[in-house]
Amino acid sequence: MASGEQGPSPGSITAIQVLASYAPAELVLRHAADRHPAPPSAPEREDFEGAVGFVDVSGFTALSERLQKDFGNKGSEKLNQYINSYLTRLIDGVSHHGGDVIKFAGDALQARDPPPVDE
């Protein structure tokens, strides 16, 4: 967002936009067309073929300590920039290939590839 721009007003944010912040894209898309979604009465599950991957930054603690030593309080800002850049590239790669990020955990993420297309 450019400097001076404002984000959406709280009244303009839809339930789907909120859900999209916390749920995998496939789940959001499944419910996006439903004009009056009801809360689920029970947990849902679905079997599918695919792969799930977990990516974690190796040496995160050592990098954190090194940046703190070299840059003092600015080390945290540099670490944040590095991690954001790294995770952005991972997310872009997963999305480009049709996958979906399922979960973030600090310096790690869990993603899955898309279900195979029926031929």
Secondary structure, DSSP 8 states (H G I E B T S, - for coil): --TT-----GGG--HHHHHHHHS-HHHHHHHHT-SS----SS---------EEEEE-TTHHHHHHHHHHHHTTHHHHHHHHHHHHHHHHHHHHHHHTT-EEEEEETTEEEEE-------
